[in-house]
Amino acid sequence: MRFQDAAKDARAVVYAGIQADPLVARVAGLLAGATAAERLMARAAMNGERTGPEVWRRMFPTLFGEGPGEGPGERPGGADRRLHAEALLAASLEVAERGEAARSSYRGAVVEELTALLLARRTGQAPVKRERRVLFDGVRAEIHPYDVTVESEARPEVYDCKWGARGINADVLNQLDDARAHAADEEIAMHVAIVVFDARRSCELRLDRATAEHAGTDLIALESLDELAGRR
């Protein structure tokens, strides 16, 4: 088994420009240090509704110091928490304002960057890379690259990243399971997972309707993103 860079076709070149936009790194950095409630707020704000920040502050009052107190799982520390929430909201609204054509690509790039950031906290010296194919001897190579990979000799990891549960489809699930199975044929324990920046319940409902094999594929949903940094 070996990893290889994806081919640089026209789509990949355009998307690489979006990935390199400082806004993507800024949003992902803020999300990496966010609570589950802040991430939920950011997802709602990035969905593209033309709504000013004051509306989001009213919808998530405890994040901005306007509620009766801190709710379960909220960031302690008062002013620091509010400053972080304000910065995340402002950056999320910048993504929302990118326009219908570009917004979807920006959101996908944010989820990939966030996944890579969280994985890098755990993996140490194992390189975390983007847009990589996995090749196996005697097996026809897949054209579609994996979004994020951890290229560890002991236990490689492969992740496909999606903004919402609707991105979970048979092609994605089959590709991940094929990689796991082909690695097992070479006596390599590869961890495969799909990272979805959406509620776990929505993802599970989507998976329940899936006919593709996914028993060996892990699901990392919005509520459990920090598992990427702490998985053992």
Buried (B, 14 or more C-beta within 10 A) or exposed (E): BEBEEBEEEEEBEEBBEBBEBEBBBBBBBBBBEBBBBBBBBBBBBBBBEEBEBEEBBEEBEBBBBEEEEBEEEBBEEEEEBBEBBBBBBBBBBBBBEBEEEBBBBBBBBBBBBBBBBBBBEBBEEBEBBBBBBBBBEEBEEBEEBBBBBBBBEEEBBBBBBBBBBEBBEEEBBBBBBBBBBBBEEEEBEBBBBBBBBBBBEBBEEBBEEBEBBBEBBBBBBBBEBBBBBEBE
